[in-house]
Amino acid sequence: MTILRQSFLLTSLLSIALASYAAPDPQKTATTPAPAAATANTVTATAEPIIDYRERFIPVVARHGMVVGPEQLAAEVGTQMLRQGGNAVDAAVATGFALAVTYPRAGNLGGGGFMLIHLADDDRQTLIDYRESAPAAATRDMFLNAQGELDQQREYFSLQSAGVPGTVGGLLYALDKYGTLSREQVLAPAIELAKKGFPVSFALSFEIAASAERLRQNPAAKQLFFKADGTAYEIGDTWRQPDLAWTLGQISERGADGFYRGEVAQRISAEMAAGEGLITAQDLADYRVVERQPVRGTYRGFEVVSTPPPSSGGIHILQILNVLEGYDLQAMGHNSAEYLHHLTESMKLAYADRSLYLADPDFVDVPVAKLIDKGYATRQRARIDSKQATPSVDIAPGRPLGNESTETTHYSVADRFGNVVSNTYTLNFSFGSHIAVPGTGMLLNNEMADFAASPGNANAFGLVQGEANKIEPGKRPLSSMSPTIVMRDGKPWLATGSPGGSVIITTVLQMALNAMEFDMNVSTAAAEPRIHHQWMPDVLRMEEGFSPDTVRLLQAMGQPVEIAGRTSGRTNSIMLEDGWLYGASDTRRPGGWVAGY
């Protein structure tokens, strides 16, 4: 932690301590001295440390601006924009482009996502949907073999697995409409990082090593991620990406046309044509960003603003909160067996709805208002047995869910003007399809796997989706990405989000509940152990850290508990209180960073 950050933390904690201390009246002190006998007792009784660390997890504190993200250099790039006078959107766009350089497993030019923005001057929120879309040549059964079986190799790791990328279009749309700095200024740090290189961190080295075998199978990816002799970069080595610097330069000079038309687009379409991929130059030229109204609801006086379809995240967070609002959760106790049981049953009901109703709203009529209606939540709540788990097979509708990779990334931004950004974007799998486009330094996504390639049938992960999310040309696949902003007294109070595929929804939900219901600071709210149930398969996944007694009580209620072999999600969050910014990057994965000033 830098000296500057330490000073902000100490100042904040000092202000908290002083706020609880009643300053003496100067006149009374001057005219009415305390009796000598009482003085010693008074001092002994009230002497407390000026800084009292009462919580195990302490956020980073800043006053003017903050970026919380999965990687240090990119977060610092975003804060650099804030220091230069930019707003939260400028910082978010600069961070997004920098992550394409420094966090290649999920930061990207070749993927897509959602950006939720609170605009202080207009006192409103808007959602920029830059999710990938299916190419014009995509067909419903494109990933089925001659026997009608799902070909997962083609669905996950071929050129056909790539949807038309939305990231570049989405970030530039946000910058053009809501930013204040020039495109050249915002892209300059990312270009510099790609051109001159940066030291390979432990986290980056580990991430590349974990995917090295598959990355080496693609010549362009091998050239990008490994040395000329094929060996891996060591921790501390300088990693330069000249092809990516060139691509970023094209975007800086020509804007969206520098990616969706011209030489970059030609290189993408040429690679597709050579390897039976589907994306054409016309697909790239036709890609459009969509600005949508967020979904919103209330929970005990808070307003929760989140992501609408084609993400299912916002709807299901609100559904679960609506159901839980009918219970006295504080009386149950945080992470007690009773609390976790009701949380689990609420999750199952929401995820069952996901399988039937959720898809791209430009193709399917999604009953958003009905799903987040509190009357519907009352009827759903009546289905919950407070003493016994309801088996998932007894919960309609009857279509299991599709698979989503856990390797998304999220970052949150706040500026001194009151603007807030919560952004989640992805390549889908870690390193996407593991295929790089020659001459661009860019990985391709495998987001076509987020469609229901074979509606009604379980995939290798035991997950299935319904008809609404079938593959159609131009359609955006269903997502769980859930960038969320919680409002308190009409002002942004918490910005959060997470990677994790279908786990994103329950991760963001529990982060928000910990803060809203149990009054945890942003760092503690992120650190508490989490659970996840997605209706099908009928498994209650629990992180390590819960009491064995709690686990046994849940099992006695009929909950099919599985202690997870991995963590759930990785939030990057900012809490805004009393003019201070409190940031926390979830420690469940290495490399996260809070950059503030």
C-alpha positions in Angstrom: 0.0 0.0 0.0 1.4 3.4 -0.9 2.0 6.1 1.6 -0.8 8.1 0.0 -3.3 5.3 0.4 -2.2 4.7 4.0 -2.8 8.4 4.7 -6.3 8.2 3.3 -7.0 5.0 5.3 -5.7 6.6 8.5 -7.6 9.8 7.9 -10.8 7.9 7.4 -10.4 5.7 10.4 -9.5 8.8 12.5 -12.7 10.6 11.3 -14.7 7.5 12.3 -13.1 7.5 15.8 -13.6 11.2 16.3 -17.2 11.0 15.2 -17.9 8.7 18.1 -16.1 10.9 20.5 -18.1 13.8 22.2 -15.8 16.9 22.3 -15.8 18.8 25.5 -17.5 22.2 25.7 -14.6 24.8 26.0 -16.5 27.0 28.4 -17.4 24.2 30.7 -13.9 22.9 30.6 -12.5 26.3 31.6 -15.0 27.1 34.4 -15.8 23.7 35.9 -12.7 21.6 36.5 -13.3 17.9 37.3 -12.6 16.7 40.8 -9.2 15.2 41.1 -10.5 11.9 42.4 -12.7 11.5 39.4 -10.1 12.5 36.8 -8.1 9.3 37.0 -11.2 7.1 36.8 -12.5 9.1 33.8 -9.3 8.8 31.9 -9.1 5.1 32.6 -12.7 4.5 31.5 -12.5 6.4 28.2 -9.0 5.8 27.1 -9.2 4.1 23.7 -6.9 4.0 20.7 -7.4 6.8 18.2 -7.5 4.2 15.4 -9.5 1.1 16.4 -9.3 -1.8 13.9 -12.5 -3.5 14.9 -13.0 -5.4 11.6 -10.8 -8.1 10.1 -11.0 -6.8 6.6 -10.3 -3.1 5.9 -11.0 -1.4 2.6 -8.7 1.0 0.8 -9.9 4.6 1.2 -9.7 7.5 -1.2 -11.4 10.9 -1.5 -11.5 11.9 -5.2 -11.5 8.9 -7.5 -11.1 5.2 -7.5 -10.7 2.2 -9.9 -11.0 -1.3 -8.4 -10.1 -4.1 -10.9 -8.5 -7.5 -11.4 -5.0 -6.2 -12.4 -2.8 -3.4 -11.0 -1.4 -1.7 -14.1 -4.9 -1.4 -15.7 -6.4 0.0 -12.5 -3.7 2.6 -12.3 -4.3 3.5 -15.9 -7.9 4.3 -15.1 -6.9 6.4 -12.1 -4.5 8.2 -14.3 -7.4 9.3 -16.4 -9.2 10.6 -13.3 -6.2 12.6 -12.2 -6.0 14.1 -15.7 -9.5 15.5 -15.3 -11.5 12.7 -16.9 -14.7 11.2 -15.5 -15.6 7.7 -14.5 -16.5 6.7 -18.1 -13.1 7.9 -19.4 -11.4 5.9 -16.6 -13.5 2.8 -17.3 -12.8 2.9 -21.0 -9.0 3.3 -20.4 -9.1 0.5 -17.9 -10.9 -1.8 -20.4 -8.4 -1.2 -23.2 -5.5 -1.6 -20.7 -6.9 -4.9 -19.4 -6.8 -6.2 -23.0 -3.0 -5.8 -22.7 -2.3 -6.8 -19.1 -5.1 -9.3 -18.3 -5.4 -11.4 -21.5 -7.3 -14.3 -19.9 -10.5 -12.1 -19.7 -9.6 -8.5 -20.6 -10.1 -8.2 -24.4 -10.7 -6.6 -27.7 -12.4 -9.7 -29.1 -15.1 -10.3 -26.5 -18.1 -8.3 -25.2 -19.9 -7.3 -22.0 -22.1 -4.7 -20.2 -21.4 -1.3 -18.8 -23.7 0.2 -16.2 -23.3 3.9 -15.7 -24.7 6.3 -13.1 -24.7 9.8 -14.6 -24.5 12.4 -11.8 -25.5 15.4 -13.8 -28.7 13.7 -15.2 -29.3 11.7 -12.0 -30.0 8.6 -14.0 -28.5 5.2 -14.8 -28.0 3.7 -18.2 -26.8 0.3 -19.5 -24.5 -0.1 -22.5 -25.0 -3.6 -24.0 -22.0 -4.6 -26.0 -22.5 -8.3 -25.8 -21.3 -10.4 -28.8 -23.8 -11.4 -31.5 -24.1 -14.5 -33.6 -22.7 -14.2 -37.2 -25.2 -14.1 -40.1 -24.2 -17.7 -41.1 -24.9 -19.2 -37.6 -27.5 -21.9 -37.5 -29.5 -23.5 -34.7 -27.8 -26.9 -35.0 -24.3 -25.7 -35.9 -22.5 -27.5 -33.1 -24.3 -30.9 -33.5 -22.6 -33.7 -35.3 -24.2 -36.1 -37.8 -25.7 -38.2 -34.9 -27.3 -35.1 -33.4 -24.8 -35.0 -30.5 -23.0 -31.9 -29.3 -19.5 -31.4 -30.6 -17.9 -29.6 -27.6 -14.5 -29.2 -29.3 -16.1 -27.2 -32.1 -18.4 -25.3 -29.7 -15.5 -24.3 -27.4 -12.3 -24.2 -29.3 -12.9 -23.6 -33.0 -13.3 -20.4 -35.1 -17.0 -21.2 -35.2 -17.2 -20.7 -31.5 -16.6 -16.9 -31.8 -19.4 -14.4 -31.8 -19.0 -11.0 -33.4 -16.9 -9.0 -30.9 -18.6 -6.1 -29.1 -15.9 -4.7 -26.7 -14.3 -2.1 -29.0 -17.7 -0.8 -30.1 -19.1 -0.7 -26.6 -16.1 1.1 -25.0 -15.9 3.6 -27.8 -19.7 4.2 -27.7 -19.4 4.9 -23.9 -16.5 7.3 -24.5 -18.1 9.2 -27.4 -21.4 9.7 -25.6 -20.5 10.0 -21.9 -16.7 10.6 -21.7 -14.8 13.8 -21.7 -11.3 12.9 -22.9 -10.2 12.2 -26.4 -9.9 8.7 -27.8 -6.2 9.2 -28.3 -5.6 10.2 -24.7 -7.6 7.3 -23.3 -6.0 4.7 -25.5 -2.4 6.0 -25.2 -1.6 4.0 -22.0 -2.7 0.7 -23.4 -0.7 1.3 -26.6 2.3 2.2 -24.5 2.0 -1.0 -22.4 1.6 -3.2 -25.5 4.5 -1.5 -27.3 7.1 -1.1 -24.6 6.0 -4.1 -22.5 5.6 -4.6 -18.8 7.0 -7.1 -16.2 5.3 -10.4 -16.1 3.6 -10.8 -12.7 3.1 -13.9 -10.7 -0.7 -13.9 -11.6 -0.1 -13.5 -15.3 2.6 -16.2 -15.3 0.3 -18.6 -13.5 -2.6 -17.9 -15.8 -0.7 -18.4 -19.0 0.9 -21.6 -17.6 -2.5 -23.0 -16.7 -3.6 -22.7 -20.3 -0.2 -23.2 -22.0 -1.0 -26.6 -23.6 -4.0 -25.3 -25.5 -2.5 -21.9 -26.3 0.5 -23.6 -27.9 -1.8 -25.5 -30.3 -2.6 -22.3 -32.1 0.4 -20.8 -34.0 -0.7 -17.1 -33.5 -1.4 -17.7 -29.8 1.9 -19.5 -29.3 3.7 -16.5 -30.9 1.8 -14.1 -28.8 2.2 -15.7 -25.3 5.6 -17.5 -25.5 9.1 -16.6 -26.4 10.6 -17.3 -29.9 11.9 -20.6 -28.7 8.5 -21.6 -27.4 9.4 -21.3 -23.7 7.2 -19.4 -21.2 8.0 -15.9 -20.0 9.4 -15.9 -16.4 8.1 -13.7 -13.6 9.8 -10.4 -14.1 10.4 -10.8 -17.8 9.3 -7.9 -20.0 6.4 -9.0 -22.2 5.9 -6.9 -25.4 2.9 -7.2 -27.8 3.7 -5.3 -31.0 0.8 -6.7 -32.9 -1.7 -5.7 -30.2 -0.1 -2.2 -30.1 -0.7 -1.9 -33.8 -4.4 -3.0 -33.4 -4.9 -0.5 -30.6 -3.2 2.2 -32.7 -5.8 1.5 -35.5 -8.6 2.0 -33.0 -7.0 5.2 -31.6 -6.6 6.7 -35.1 -9.9 5.6 -36.7 -12.3 4.8 -33.9 -14.7 1.9 -34.3 -13.9 1.9 -38.0 -10.3 1.0 -37.1 -11.6 -2.3 -35.8 -14.9 -3.1 -37.6 -13.7 -2.0 -41.0 -10.3 -1.7 -42.6 -7.2 -3.8 -42.1 -8.1 -5.2 -38.6 -11.5 -6.4 -39.9 -9.7 -7.9 -43.0 -7.3 -9.9 -40.8 -10.2 -11.2 -38.7 -12.3 -12.2 -41.7 -9.3 -13.7 -43.5 -8.6 -16.0 -40.5 -12.2 -17.0 -40.4 -12.3 -17.8 -44.1 -9.1 -19.9 -43.8 -10.4 -22.0 -40.9 -14.1 -22.5 -41.5 -15.1 -19.7 -39.2 -18.3 -17.8 -39.6 -17.6 -14.1 -39.0 -17.3 -12.1 -42.2 -16.3 -8.5 -42.9 -20.0 -7.7 -43.3 -20.7 -9.2 -39.8 -18.1 -6.9 -38.3 -19.4 -3.8 -40.2 -22.9 -4.6 -39.1 -22.2 -4.9 -35.4 -24.2 -2.4 -33.3 -24.0 -1.4 -29.6 -27.4 -1.2 -27.8 -28.1 1.2 -25.0 -30.8 -0.2 -22.7 -32.7 0.8 -19.6 -31.4 -1.1 -16.5 -33.7 -3.2 -14.4 -34.4 -1.9 -10.9 -36.1 -2.8 -7.7 -36.1 -2.0 -4.0 -34.9 -3.8 -1.0 -35.6 -2.4 2.5 -35.2 1.2 1.3 -32.3 0.6 -1.0 -32.7 0.8 -4.8 -30.9 -1.9 -6.7 -30.0 -1.1 -10.3 -28.7 -3.9 -12.5 -28.3 -5.5 -15.9 -31.4 -6.2 -18.1 -31.6 -9.0 -20.8 -29.8 -10.4 -22.6 -28.2 -10.8 -19.2 -30.3 -12.7 -16.7 -28.3 -11.3 -13.8 -30.2 -8.2 -12.8 -33.6 -9.9 -13.0 -32.6 -12.8 -10.8 -30.8 -10.7 -8.2 -34.1 -8.7 -7.9 -36.2 -11.9 -7.8 -34.2 -13.3 -5.0 -34.1 -10.1 -3.0 -37.9 -9.8 -3.4 -38.4 -13.2 -1.9 -35.9 -12.7 0.9 -37.4 -9.3 1.8 -40.3 -11.3 3.4 -38.1 -12.8 6.1 -36.3 -11.5 9.1 -32.8 -12.3 8.0 -31.1 -10.4 10.8 -32.9 -12.5 13.3 -31.8 -15.7 11.5 -28.1 -14.5 11.7 -25.6 -14.1 8.9 -24.6 -17.4 7.3 -26.6 -19.4 9.8 -28.1 -22.6 8.6 -31.6 -21.0 8.7 -30.4 -18.0 6.6 -28.5 -20.2 4.1 -31.5 -22.5 3.7 -33.8 -19.7 2.7 -31.2 -18.1 0.5 -30.7 -21.5 -1.3 -34.4 -22.1 -1.8 -34.8 -18.5 -3.3 -31.9 -19.1 -5.6 -33.5 -22.3 -7.0 -36.7 -20.6 -7.8 -35.0 -17.8 -9.7 -32.7 -20.1 -11.7 -35.6 -22.3 -12.7 -37.2 -19.2 -14.2 -33.9 -18.4 -16.0 -34.1 -21.6 -18.0 -37.5 -20.8 -19.5 -37.9 -17.1 -19.9 -34.5 -15.4 -20.4 -32.8 -14.6 -23.7 -32.1 -11.7 -26.1 -35.1 -9.4 -25.7 -34.7 -8.4 -29.4 -35.7 -11.9 -30.3 -37.8 -13.2 -27.4 -40.5 -11.5 -25.3 -38.9 -11.6 -21.8 -41.6 -10.9 -19.1 -39.3 -8.6 -17.1 -41.9 -6.7 -15.2 -43.7 -9.9 -14.1 -40.6 -11.7 -13.0 -39.4 -8.8 -10.7 -42.9 -8.0 -9.4 -43.1 -8.2 -5.6 -46.5 -9.9 -5.9 -44.9 -12.7 -7.9 -42.2 -12.9 -5.1 -44.9 -13.4 -2.5 -46.3 -16.3 -4.4 -42.8 -17.8 -4.9 -42.1 -17.3 -1.2 -45.1 -19.4 -0.3 -43.5 -22.3 -2.1 -40.6 -22.4 0.3 -40.6 -24.9 3.2 -38.7 -23.2 6.0 -37.7 -26.6 7.5 -37.0 -28.8 4.5 -35.3 -28.4 1.1 -37.5 -28.8 -2.0 -35.9 -31.1 -4.6 -35.1 -29.2 -7.8 -37.0 -31.8 -9.9 -40.2 -30.6 -8.0 -39.6 -27.0 -9.1 -41.0 -26.0 -12.5 -40.1 -25.2 -15.2 -38.3 -28.4 -16.2 -35.4 -27.3 -18.4 -31.9 -27.2 -16.9 -29.4 -24.5 -17.6 -26.6 -24.0 -20.1 -22.9 -23.7 -19.3 -21.0 -20.5 -18.9 -17.4 -20.2 -18.2 -16.3 -18.6 -14.9 -13.5 -16.5 -16.5 -15.2 -13.1 -16.9 -13.7 -9.9 -15.4 -15.3 -7.0 -13.6 -14.1 -3.5 -12.5 -15.8 -0.6 -10.8 -15.0 3.1 -11.1 -16.1 6.3 -9.2 -15.0 9.9 -9.9 -15.1 13.2 -8.0 -18.1 14.4 -10.0 -20.4 11.7 -8.6 -20.4 9.4 -11.7 -20.1 5.7 -11.1 -19.4 2.8 -13.6 -19.8 -0.9 -13.0 -18.4 -2.9 -16.0 -18.2 -6.6 -16.7 -16.8 -8.1 -19.9 -15.4 -11.4 -21.1 -14.0 -13.7 -23.7 -16.1 -16.5 -22.1 -13.5 -19.1 -21.2 -10.2 -18.1 -19.8 -8.3 -16.9 -22.9 -11.5 -17.5 -24.9 -11.2 -20.0 -27.7 -7.4 -19.9 -27.2 -7.2 -18.8 -30.9 -5.4 -15.5 -31.8 -5.9 -13.6 -35.1 -2.6 -13.4 -36.8 -1.1 -9.9 -36.9 -3.6 -8.4 -34.4 -2.3 -9.7 -31.0 -6.0 -10.4 -30.2 -7.7 -13.5 -28.9 -11.1 -14.6 -30.1 -14.0 -15.2 -27.8 -16.0 -18.5 -27.7 -19.3 -16.9 -26.7 -21.3 -19.0 -29.1 -21.1 -21.6 -26.4 -23.4 -19.5 -24.3 -26.3 -20.3 -26.6 -28.4 -23.4 -26.1 -26.6 -25.5 -28.8 -28.9 -28.4 -28.0 -32.0 -27.2 -26.1 -33.2 -29.6 -23.4 -30.1 -31.8 -23.3 -27.4 -31.8 -20.6 -23.9 -30.9 -21.6 -20.7 -32.2 -20.1 -21.2 -30.0 -17.1 -24.7 -31.4 -16.4 -26.2 -28.0 -17.3 -28.9 -27.4 -19.9 -30.8 -24.4 -21.4 -34.2 -23.9 -23.0 -35.6 -23.0 -26.4 -35.6 -19.2 -25.8 -31.8 -19.1 -26.0 -31.4 -21.1 -29.2 -28.9 -20.0 -31.8 -30.2 -17.4 -34.4 -28.2 -15.0 -36.7 -27.7 -11.6 -35.1 -28.8 -12.8 -31.7 -26.9 -12.1 -28.4 -26.4 -15.1 -26.2 -27.9 -15.2 -22.7 -25.4 -14.1 -20.0 -25.1 -14.0 -16.2 -23.0 -10.8 -16.2 -24.4 -8.6 -13.5 -22.7 -5.2 -13.1 -24.8 -3.6 -10.3 -25.2 -0.3 -8.5 -27.0 0.0 -5.2 -28.6 3.4 -4.5 -29.1 4.7 -0.9 -31.1 7.9 -0.3 -31.1 8.5 -4.1 -27.3 8.4 -4.4 -24.9 5.6 -5.5 -23.8 3.7 -2.5 -22.3 0.4 -3.8 -20.9 -0.5 -7.2 -20.1 -4.1 -7.6 -19.9 -7.1 -10.0 -18.0 -10.3 -10.5 -16.8 -13.0 -12.9 -18.0 -16.6 -12.5 -20.5 -17.6 -15.2 -23.7 -18.6 -13.5 -22.1 -18.0 -10.1 -22.0 -14.3 -10.9 -25.6 -13.8 -9.9 -25.3 -15.4 -6.5 -21.9 -13.7 -5.9 -23.2 -10.2 -6.5 -26.4 -11.0 -4.6 -24.5 -12.1 -1.4 -22.1 -9.1 -1.8 -25.1 -6.7 -1.8 -26.9 -8.6 1.0 -23.9 -8.5 3.2 -23.7 -4.7 2.8 -27.4 -3.8 2.8 -28.8 -6.3 5.3 -25.8 -6.9 7.6 -24.1 -3.5 7.5 -20.7 -4.9 6.5 -18.0 -2.7 5.1 -17.2 -3.4 1.4 -14.1 -5.4 2.2 -15.8 -7.7 4.8 -18.8 -8.1 2.5 -16.5 -9.4 -0.2 -14.5 -11.7 2.1 -17.4 -13.7 3.7 -17.8 -17.3 2.4 -20.5 -17.8 -0.2 -22.9 -20.4 -1.4 -24.3 -21.2 -4.8 -27.3 -23.1 -6.1 -28.5 -22.9 -9.7 -31.5 -25.2 -9.5 -30.0 -27.8 -11.9 -27.9 -29.8 -11.0 -29.5 -30.0 -7.5 -26.3 -29.2 -5.6 -25.7 -26.6 -2.9 -22.1 -25.6 -3.4 -20.5 -24.0 -0.4 -17.1 -22.4 -0.2 -14.7 -23.4 2.6 -15.1 -21.4 5.7 -18.6 -22.3 7.0 -19.0 -24.0 10.3 -19.2 -27.8 10.2 -22.2 -27.6 12.4 -23.9 -25.3 9.9 -23.2 -27.8 7.1 -24.7 -30.6 9.1 -27.8 -28.6 9.9 -28.3 -27.9 6.2 -27.8 -31.5 5.3 -30.4 -32.4 7.9 -32.8 -30.1 6.1 -32.2 -32.1 2.9 -29.8 -29.7 1.2 -27.4 -31.6 -1.1 -24.3 -29.9 0.2 -21.0 -30.0 -1.7 -18.0 -28.2 -0.3 -16.6 -26.5 -3.4 -13.1 -27.2 -4.6 -12.9 -23.7 -5.9 -14.1 -20.2 -4.8 -17.2 -18.5 -6.0 -16.7 -15.3 -8.0 -14.3 -12.4 -7.5 -16.0 -9.1 -6.7 -14.3 -5.7 -7.4 -16.4 -3.1 -5.5 -16.6 0.5 -4.4 -18.7 1.8 -1.5 -19.5 5.5 -1.4 -20.2 7.0 2.0 -19.9 10.5 3.5 -17.7 11.8 0.7 -15.3 8.9 0.9 -14.6 6.0 -1.5 -14.0 2.6 0.0 -12.6 0.0 -2.4 -12.1 -3.7 -2.1 -10.7 -6.2 -4.7 -11.8 -9.7 -3.7 -8.8 -11.8 -2.5 -10.2 -15.0 -4.0 -7.8 -14.5 -7.0 -4.4 -13.0 -7.2 -3.5 -9.7 -8.8 -6.5 -7.5 -7.9 -5.9 -3.8 -7.2 -7.5 -0.7 -5.7 -6.2 2.5 -7.2 -7.5 5.7 -5.7 -6.4 9.2 -4.9 
